[in-house]
């Protein structure tokens, strides 16, 4: 698991020169699926197998196991199944979905998604969805927080306890999730989130998801908006906003309020 791009290419190339025919290289990082397809083709010419494994579990995955989305040759996946079964969280106390095949490894937290690149493609879309979910929670809690703002009519103002709202939503709510669990932890520890500036980076997977949506002509409006929101978080006042303010001043004489 090394950074995507050059570092992964260099590592795969170095390993490919040292391994024997029939050996497999597993990439468990956040690699672009098109790179996986190329690497698998190059390694196949040497008699080597390439397995792309998207992993999801965050920092807590080290303790509770992590979800694995695997791409590669089915026979290689079968050989490596004991390894994936050990790393994955297992079924635990979560009952499988009604109607799921009895032998589906998905119930254990790992899945062969398809040929080379499929594992990282599924993980890529997973991360795009994650961006959208996080943005939805972020915007929802902001609206709750601003309910006490003086921009709202006095009788409509509410001073809400966000940590306790997150906690009650965790219990039986249709929007409960692990991300909501994490939000509850953060808001309980630091209700005003004073230790955070709101500068949000992105790993690249959100961008790749948007690019895939464009190639497939899928209108991924929420996921795209979530990626753009992260871009916006890194600039206090963008040039675009200055252009908007300048245009208002030109056509309507609007003056910015003092800073």
C-alpha positions as a Markdown table, in Angstrom:
| # | Residue | x | y | z |
|---|---|---|---|---|
| 1 | Unk | 0.0 | 0.0 | 0.0 |
| 2 | Unk | 2.0 | 3.0 | -1.3 |
| 3 | Unk | 0.8 | 6.3 | -2.9 |
| 4 | Unk | -0.9 | 6.0 | -6.3 |
| 5 | Unk | 0.9 | 6.8 | -9.5 |
| 6 | Unk | 4.7 | 6.7 | -9.8 |
| 7 | Unk | 5.5 | 5.2 | -6.4 |
| 8 | Unk | 3.2 | 2.2 | -7.1 |
| 9 | Unk | 4.5 | 1.8 | -10.6 |
| 10 | Unk | 8.1 | 1.7 | -9.3 |
| 11 | Unk | 7.2 | -0.8 | -6.6 |
| 12 | Unk | 5.3 | -3.1 | -8.9 |
| 13 | Unk | 8.1 | -2.9 | -11.5 |
| 14 | Unk | 10.7 | -3.8 | -8.8 |
| 15 | Unk | 8.7 | -6.7 | -7.5 |
| 16 | Unk | 8.1 | -7.9 | -11.0 |
| 17 | Unk | 11.8 | -8.4 | -11.5 |
| 18 | Unk | 12.2 | -10.5 | -8.4 |
| 19 | Unk | 9.2 | -12.8 | -8.3 |
| 20 | Unk | 8.8 | -16.1 | -10.0 |
| 21 | Unk | 6.1 | -17.2 | -12.5 |
| 22 | Unk | 2.8 | -17.8 | -10.8 |
| 23 | Unk | 3.5 | -15.3 | -8.0 |
| 24 | Unk | 1.0 | -12.5 | -7.4 |
| 25 | Unk | 1.4 | -8.8 | -6.6 |
| 26 | Unk | -1.4 | -7.3 | -4.5 |
| 27 | Unk | -2.0 | -3.5 | -4.6 |
| 28 | Unk | -4.1 | -2.5 | -1.6 |
| 29 | Unk | -3.8 | 1.2 | -2.1 |
| 30 | Unk | -6.0 | 3.8 | -3.8 |
| 31 | Unk | -4.8 | 3.2 | -7.4 |
| 32 | Unk | -6.7 | 4.3 | -10.5 |
| 33 | Unk | -8.3 | 1.3 | -12.1 |
| 34 | Unk | -6.9 | 2.0 | -15.5 |
| 35 | Unk | -3.4 | 1.7 | -14.1 |
| 36 | Unk | -4.4 | -1.7 | -12.7 |
| 37 | Unk | -5.5 | -2.9 | -16.2 |
| 38 | Unk | -2.1 | -1.8 | -17.6 |
| 39 | Unk | -0.1 | -3.4 | -14.8 |
| 40 | Unk | -2.0 | -6.6 | -15.0 |
| 41 | Unk | -1.3 | -6.9 | -18.7 |
| 42 | Unk | 2.4 | -6.1 | -18.3 |
| 43 | Unk | 2.8 | -8.6 | -15.5 |
| 44 | Unk | 0.8 | -11.3 | -17.3 |
| 45 | Unk | 3.5 | -11.3 | -20.0 |
| 46 | Unk | 6.0 | -12.4 | -17.3 |
| 47 | Unk | 3.7 | -15.0 | -15.9 |
| 48 | Unk | 2.8 | -13.0 | -12.9 |
| 49 | Unk | -0.6 | -12.2 | -11.4 |
| 50 | Unk | -1.7 | -8.7 | -10.4 |
| 51 | Unk | -4.5 | -8.3 | -7.8 |
| 52 | Unk | -6.0 | -4.9 | -7.1 |
| 53 | Unk | -7.7 | -4.7 | -3.7 |
| 54 | Unk | -9.7 | -1.6 | -2.6 |
| 55 | Unk | -9.8 | -1.4 | 1.2 |
| 56 | Unk | -12.2 | 0.5 | 3.3 |
| 57 | Unk | -12.2 | 0.7 | 7.1 |
| 58 | Unk | -10.4 | 3.9 | 8.1 |
| 59 | Unk | -8.0 | 4.0 | 11.0 |
| 60 | Unk | -10.3 | 1.7 | 12.9 |
| 61 | Unk | -9.8 | -1.1 | 10.4 |
| 62 | Unk | -6.6 | -2.2 | 12.1 |
| 63 | Unk | -8.8 | -3.3 | 15.1 |
| 64 | Unk | -12.0 | -4.4 | 13.5 |
| 65 | Unk | -10.9 | -5.5 | 10.0 |
| 66 | Unk | -11.7 | -3.8 | 6.8 |
| 67 | Unk | -13.9 | -4.3 | 3.7 |
| 68 | Unk | -12.0 | -5.6 | 0.7 |
| 69 | Unk | -13.0 | -5.2 | -3.0 |
| 70 | Unk | -10.9 | -7.4 | -5.2 |
| 71 | Unk | -10.1 | -7.4 | -8.9 |
| 72 | Unk | -8.1 | -10.0 | -10.8 |
| 73 | Unk | -8.1 | -13.5 | -12.2 |
| 74 | Unk | -10.7 | -15.7 | -10.4 |
| 75 | Unk | -8.3 | -18.5 | -9.8 |
| 76 | Unk | -5.8 | -16.2 | -8.1 |
| 77 | Unk | -8.6 | -14.8 | -5.9 |
| 78 | Unk | -9.5 | -18.3 | -4.9 |
| 79 | Unk | -5.9 | -19.0 | -3.9 |
| 80 | Unk | -5.7 | -15.8 | -1.9 |
| 81 | Unk | -9.1 | -16.2 | -0.2 |
| 82 | Unk | -7.6 | -17.4 | 3.1 |
| 83 | Unk | -5.6 | -14.2 | 3.3 |
| 84 | Unk | -8.6 | -12.0 | 2.5 |
| 85 | Unk | -10.8 | -13.9 | 4.9 |
| 86 | Unk | -8.2 | -13.2 | 7.7 |
| 87 | Unk | -8.0 | -9.5 | 7.0 |
| 88 | Unk | -11.7 | -8.9 | 6.5 |
| 89 | Unk | -14.0 | -8.2 | 9.4 |
| 90 | Unk | -16.1 | -11.3 | 9.0 |
| 91 | Unk | -19.9 | -11.5 | 9.3 |
| 92 | Unk | -19.9 | -10.8 | 13.0 |
| 93 | Unk | -23.3 | -9.9 | 14.4 |
| 94 | Unk | -24.5 | -8.3 | 11.1 |
| 95 | Unk | -27.0 | -10.7 | 9.5 |
| 96 | Unk | -26.7 | -11.2 | 5.7 |
| 97 | Unk | -29.2 | -9.6 | 3.4 |
| 98 | Unk | -32.2 | -11.8 | 2.7 |
| 99 | Unk | -31.8 | -13.6 | -0.5 |
| 100 | Unk | -28.0 | -13.3 | -0.7 |
| 101 | Unk | -26.2 | -16.5 | -1.9 |
| 102 | Unk | -25.2 | -18.7 | 1.0 |
| 103 | Unk | -21.7 | -18.9 | -0.3 |
| 104 | Unk | -21.2 | -15.2 | -1.0 |
| 105 | Unk | -18.0 | -13.9 | 0.5 |
| 106 | Unk | -19.5 | -10.4 | 0.6 |
| 107 | Unk | -21.2 | -11.4 | 3.9 |
| 108 | Unk | -17.7 | -11.8 | 5.4 |
| 109 | Unk | -16.5 | -8.4 | 4.1 |
| 110 | Unk | -14.6 | -9.3 | 1.0 |
| 111 | Unk | -15.6 | -9.7 | -2.6 |
| 112 | Unk | -14.2 | -10.6 | -6.0 |
| 113 | Unk | -15.6 | -7.8 | -8.1 |
| 114 | Unk | -14.3 | -8.8 | -11.5 |
| 115 | Unk | -11.1 | -8.8 | -13.7 |
| 116 | Unk | -8.1 | -6.5 | -13.2 |
| 117 | Unk | -9.1 | -3.0 | -12.1 |
| 118 | Unk | -12.6 | -4.0 | -10.9 |
| 119 | Unk | -11.6 | -3.9 | -7.3 |
| 120 | Unk | -10.2 | -0.4 | -7.4 |
| 121 | Unk | -13.1 | 0.8 | -9.6 |
| 122 | Unk | -15.6 | -0.4 | -7.0 |
| 123 | Unk | -13.5 | 1.3 | -4.2 |
| 124 | Unk | -13.3 | 4.5 | -6.3 |
| 125 | Unk | -17.1 | 4.7 | -6.5 |
| 126 | Unk | -17.3 | 3.9 | -2.8 |
| 127 | Unk | -15.1 | 6.9 | -2.1 |
| 128 | Unk | -17.2 | 9.1 | -4.3 |
| 129 | Unk | -20.3 | 8.0 | -2.4 |
| 130 | Unk | -18.4 | 8.7 | 0.8 |
| 131 | Unk | -17.8 | 12.3 | -0.4 |
| 132 | Unk | -21.5 | 12.8 | -1.0 |
| 133 | Unk | -22.5 | 11.3 | 2.4 |
| 134 | Unk | -20.0 | 13.4 | 4.3 |
| 135 | Unk | -21.1 | 16.6 | 2.4 |
| 136 | Unk | -24.8 | 15.8 | 3.2 |
| 137 | Unk | -24.0 | 15.4 | 6.9 |
| 138 | Unk | -21.9 | 18.6 | 6.9 |
| 139 | Unk | -24.6 | 20.7 | 5.3 |
| 140 | Unk | -27.3 | 19.3 | 7.5 |
| 141 | Unk | -25.4 | 20.0 | 10.7 |
| 142 | Unk | -24.6 | 23.5 | 9.4 |
| 143 | Unk | -28.3 | 24.2 | 8.9 |
| 144 | Unk | -29.1 | 22.9 | 12.4 |
| 145 | Unk | -26.3 | 25.1 | 13.8 |
| 146 | Unk | -27.5 | 28.2 | 12.0 |
| 147 | Unk | -31.1 | 27.8 | 13.3 |
| 148 | Unk | -30.1 | 30.2 | 16.1 |
| 149 | Unk | -28.9 | 32.8 | 13.7 |
| 150 | Unk | -30.3 | 36.3 | 13.8 |
| 151 | Unk | -31.1 | 35.9 | 10.1 |
| 152 | Unk | -34.0 | 33.7 | 11.2 |
| 153 | Unk | -37.2 | 35.2 | 12.6 |
| 154 | Unk | -37.0 | 35.3 | 16.4 |
| 155 | Unk | -39.9 | 32.8 | 17.0 |
| 156 | Unk | -38.2 | 30.3 | 14.5 |
| 157 | Unk | -34.8 | 30.3 | 16.3 |
| 158 | Unk | -33.6 | 27.1 | 17.9 |
| 159 | Unk | -30.5 | 26.6 | 20.0 |
| 160 | Unk | -29.9 | 23.0 | 19.2 |
| 161 | Unk | -27.5 | 20.5 | 20.8 |
| 162 | Unk | -25.8 | 19.0 | 17.7 |
| 163 | Unk | -24.0 | 16.2 | 19.6 |
| 164 | Unk | -27.2 | 14.9 | 21.1 |
| 165 | Unk | -29.1 | 15.2 | 17.8 |
| 166 | Unk | -26.3 | 13.1 | 16.2 |
| 167 | Unk | -26.7 | 10.6 | 19.0 |
| 168 | Unk | -30.5 | 10.3 | 18.7 |
| 169 | Unk | -30.1 | 9.9 | 14.9 |
| 170 | Unk | -27.8 | 6.9 | 15.5 |
| 171 | Unk | -30.6 | 5.0 | 17.1 |
| 172 | Unk | -33.1 | 3.7 | 14.6 |
| 173 | Unk | -32.9 | 6.6 | 12.2 |
| 174 | Unk | -32.9 | 5.9 | 8.4 |
| 175 | Unk | -29.8 | 8.1 | 8.1 |
| 176 | Unk | -27.8 | 6.2 | 10.7 |
| 177 | Unk | -24.3 | 5.1 | 9.5 |
| 178 | Unk | -20.7 | 4.7 | 10.7 |
| 179 | Unk | -20.1 | 8.3 | 9.4 |
| 180 | Unk | -22.8 | 9.5 | 11.7 |
| 181 | Unk | -21.2 | 7.6 | 14.5 |
| 182 | Unk | -18.0 | 9.5 | 13.8 |
| 183 | Unk | -19.9 | 12.8 | 13.6 |
| 184 | Unk | -21.4 | 12.1 | 17.1 |
| 185 | Unk | -17.9 | 11.4 | 18.5 |
| 186 | Unk | -16.5 | 14.6 | 17.0 |
| 187 | Unk | -19.4 | 16.8 | 18.2 |
| 188 | Unk | -19.4 | 15.4 | 21.7 |
| 189 | Unk | -15.6 | 16.0 | 22.1 |
| 190 | Unk | -15.6 | 19.4 | 20.5 |
| 191 | Unk | -19.2 | 20.9 | 20.0 |
| 192 | Unk | -17.9 | 23.9 | 18.1 |
| 193 | Unk | -15.2 | 21.9 | 16.2 |
| 194 | Unk | -12.8 | 24.7 | 17.2 |
| 195 | Unk | -9.8 | 22.5 | 16.4 |
| 196 | Unk | -10.7 | 22.4 | 12.7 |
| 197 | Unk | -10.3 | 25.2 | 10.2 |
| 198 | Unk | -12.5 | 23.5 | 7.6 |
| 199 | Unk | -9.8 | 23.1 | 5.0 |
| 200 | Unk | -10.7 | 19.7 | 3.3 |
| 201 | Unk | -8.3 | 17.9 | 1.1 |
| 202 | Unk | -9.2 | 15.1 | -1.3 |
| 203 | Unk | -7.4 | 11.8 | -2.1 |
| 204 | Unk | -8.2 | 12.0 | -5.8 |
| 205 | Unk | -10.8 | 9.2 | -5.8 |
| 206 | Unk | -13.6 | 11.7 | -5.8 |
| 207 | Unk | -12.2 | 13.3 | -8.9 |
| 208 | Unk | -11.8 | 9.9 | -10.5 |
| 209 | Unk | -15.4 | 9.1 | -9.7 |
| 210 | Unk | -16.6 | 12.3 | -11.4 |
| 211 | Unk | -14.4 | 11.5 | -14.4 |
| 212 | Unk | -15.9 | 8.0 | -14.7 |
| 213 | Unk | -19.4 | 9.4 | -14.4 |
| 214 | Unk | -18.6 | 11.8 | -17.3 |
| 215 | Unk | -17.2 | 8.9 | -19.4 |
| 216 | Unk | -20.4 | 6.9 | -18.7 |
| 217 | Unk | -22.7 | 10.0 | -19.1 |
| 218 | Unk | -24.1 | 9.5 | -15.7 |
| 219 | Unk | -25.4 | 12.7 | -14.0 |
| 220 | Unk | -23.6 | 12.4 | -10.7 |
| 221 | Unk | -24.7 | 15.8 | -9.4 |
| 222 | Unk | -24.4 | 15.1 | -5.7 |
| 223 | Unk | -21.0 | 13.5 | -5.9 |
| 224 | Unk | -19.6 | 16.2 | -8.2 |
| 225 | Unk | -20.9 | 18.9 | -5.9 |
| 226 | Unk | -19.2 | 17.2 | -3.0 |
| 227 | Unk | -15.9 | 17.3 | -4.8 |
| 228 | Unk | -16.3 | 20.9 | -5.7 |
| 229 | Unk | -17.2 | 21.7 | -2.1 |
| 230 | Unk | -13.8 | 20.4 | -1.0 |
| 231 | Unk | -12.0 | 22.6 | -3.6 |
| 232 | Unk | -14.0 | 25.6 | -2.3 |
| 233 | Unk | -13.0 | 24.9 | 1.3 |
| 234 | Unk | -9.3 | 25.6 | 0.6 |
| 235 | Unk | -9.8 | 29.2 | -0.5 |
| 236 | Unk | -11.2 | 31.9 | 1.8 |
| 237 | Unk | -12.3 | 34.1 | -1.1 |
| 238 | Unk | -12.0 | 32.8 | -4.6 |
| 239 | Unk | -11.3 | 34.9 | -7.7 |
| 240 | Unk | -14.7 | 33.8 | -9.0 |
| 241 | Unk | -16.4 | 35.4 | -6.0 |
| 242 | Unk | -14.5 | 38.6 | -6.5 |
| 243 | Unk | -15.7 | 38.6 | -10.2 |
| 244 | Unk | -19.2 | 38.2 | -8.9 |
| 245 | Unk | -18.8 | 41.1 | -6.5 |
| 246 | Unk | -17.2 | 43.3 | -9.1 |
| 247 | Unk | -20.1 | 42.6 | -11.5 |
| 248 | Unk | -22.7 | 43.5 | -8.9 |
| 249 | Unk | -20.8 | 46.7 | -8.3 |
| 250 | Unk | -20.7 | 47.5 | -12.0 |
| 251 | Unk | -24.4 | 46.9 | -12.9 |
| 252 | Unk | -26.1 | 47.8 | -9.7 |
| 253 | Unk | -23.7 | 49.8 | -7.6 |
| 254 | Unk | -23.7 | 47.2 | -4.9 |
| 255 | Unk | -21.1 | 47.8 | -2.2 |
| 256 | Unk | -19.4 | 45.0 | -0.2 |
| 257 | Unk | -20.0 | 45.2 | 3.6 |
| 258 | Unk | -16.9 | 46.3 | 5.5 |
| 259 | Unk | -14.6 | 43.4 | 6.5 |
